[in-house]
Amino acid sequence: MEISDVKGRTASVQYSDYRAVGKHDQFSYQRVYRFPNPSGEYSTITMDLSDVEIDIPKEIIFSIPSHYERIN
């Protein structure tokens, strides 16, 4: 999958290692995200998921530190 922003930058996501999760079918347990950076190269994030649960409410606590600057 490719995702483009309003500035024309495009990131790609590759999904693999599909397996069933409970009664659900075909969930991707591995994801690779590639983002272009100003040097012309790519930054990569690889996520290997495990212990996946679907349709079970979870609480996620998330906050952005005040010293971070918003980028538009």
N, C-alpha and C positions, 0 to 999 in steps of 0.2 A: 504494500500500500504506500502511496505517496501523499504527503500533506504539504500544501503550499500556504504561505501567509500573504498578507496584503502587500508586502515588499518584494514578492516573487521568490523568496527563499523556499526551497523544497527539502523536506526531511523524508526519509524513507523508513518503513517499518517492515520487517520480515518476520512472519509467524511460522513456527514449526513445532514438531513434537506434539501432534494432536492426539488427545486421548479423551475418553469419556470421563465425566465427573458426575457421579451419582446417576440420576435418571437423564442427565443432559449429555449430549453427544458432541464430540469434536471441539474440545477446548484446547487452545494453544498453550503449552507449558513453557515454551521458549520463545522469546521475542528479542529482536535485535533492532535498535533504533540508531539511525545515522543522521547526524546534523551537520550541515556545512558550517565551517568557521571562516573568519576573515582571511586566513592564510591560504585558502583554497583547498585545504584538506578537510577531513571529516572527523568529528568527535563521535564516538560510538558508546552506546549503553547496551549491555547484554543482560537480560533478565531471565533467570531460570526459576520458574515457579514450582512450588511444591505445597502439599497440604491445602489444596484449593477447595473451598466450600462456596456453593452458589445458593442464593435465596435465603441466606441466614443473616439477619441484621447484625451489624458490627458498629462499634463506635470508634471513630478515628479522630484523635486529637492532633490538630495541625495549626501551626501559627508561623507567620513570617516575621523574623526579627526586625525591629524598628530601624536598624541601620542599613537594611537593604533598600535599594532605589528601584522604583517601578520603571520598567522599560515599556514604551508603547510602540 
